[in-house]
Amino acid sequence: MEGNYQNKLLGWKASTALLAVTTGILGYLLLESKGLTKQQQDTISQQTQEVSSAKISLDSIGSQLDAKIAETKSLGGRVEELEALKKQLEADKKSLNELNTFTKQQYENKIAGYISFLTTKEIELTHLRKENTLLAEKNRTFASQNTNLTNENLTLRLQQQVLNDSLDALSRRNTDLSDKVNRAAALQAENLRVFAISDKGKERSNQHYKATKVSKLKVSFTLAPNDIAQQNTKTLFLRIIDPDGAVLFDTNAGSGKFDIFGKSSNYTVKRAIFFQNNRQGVEMLYNRGNSTPYRTGHYKVEVYAEGFKIGESSFSIK
């Protein structure tokens, strides 16, 4: 009995000792497991803060890049490098979501590179701003000079217009004066008479003639004195106009064309005389002959010299 009791007592003590050892081991393992979990949590928390800080920095750099791209464009600068860097920045921001590949040092280097690039671009922008300021000042100067030149040109044009108007007015006055002088210098045929000459040489001057008694027509007149008219050779043109308004025209009798009032017109005969300013008499003869009888009716006679009508008369054929 006593032997069995001793065996049982030894078995209980051994079991108790084993339980204690097992409990100790489990407690150690449990404590170790809790320690590893807290360290991982601390690592994750620190990495999350680093990623958040990197994202804030990249967002700030992105805003600065956008501002510099906009300003560079407005100043007329090139933005290819800035836009390429912005594209790389967006790729880096997207990579922040991949925690397994994130390293603080790597992103600190990237951020430092971006900041260095922005610093360089700010220097370039400063130069570009100065250049644009100078260009703007030059443009204002040019605009002011252009305004002054435009005003001067307008003034000159107005002065030229006034001068042209004055010259036009003077030209018109000179033309009017010249016309008056020419008109005053024009010859005047006085005492203009028409004679009918028969084929036998008999002259009649009653202004009414029978067709069968008219072989030639003679027009005589006196040139009135004119101290303004030049004493030189002048051509006189005689127009005899039939009842239908047609000028008697026969090239064999000396007819031709001359300019009168800016138009070409027929004349019946012409004669050149030297004007002597002494009331000289002039006769002009139209020898048509009897081959073509004169039509009955009223005829007009006109004499021209130097572009002016200097006398006129009429006669009738019955």
Sequence and secondary structure as in RCSB ss.txt:
>XXXX:A:sequence
MEGNYQNKLLGWKASTALLAVTTGILGYLLLESKGLTKQQQDTISQQTQEVSSAKISLDSIGSQLDAKIAETKSL
GGRVEELEALKKQLEADKKSLNELNTFTKQQYENKIAGYISFLTTKEIELTHLRKENTLLAEKNRTFASQNTNLT
NENLTLRLQQQVLNDSLDALSRRNTDLSDKVNRAAALQAENLRVFAISDKGKERSNQHYKATKVSKLKVSFTLAP
NDIAQQNTKTLFLRIIDPDGAVLFDTNAGSGKFDIFGKSSNYTVKRAIFFQNNRQGVEMLYNRGNSTPYRTGHYK
VEVYAEGFKIGESSFSIK
>XXXX:A:secstr
 HHHHHHHHHHHHHHHHHHHHHHHHHHHHHHHHHHHHHHHHHHHHHHHHHHHHHHHHHHHHHHHHHHHHHHHHHT
T   HHHHHHHHHHHHHHHHTT GGG  HHHHHHHHHHHHHHHHHHHHHHHHHHHHHHHHHHHHHHHHHHHHHHH
HHHHHHHHHHHHHHHHHHHHHHHHHHHHHHHHHHHS  EEEEEEEEE TT  EE SSEE GGG SEEEEEEEE  
 SSS  SEEEEEEEEE TTS B   GGGT EEEEETTEEEEESEEEEEE  SS  EEEEEEE  SSS   SEEEE
EEEEETTEEEEEEEEEE 
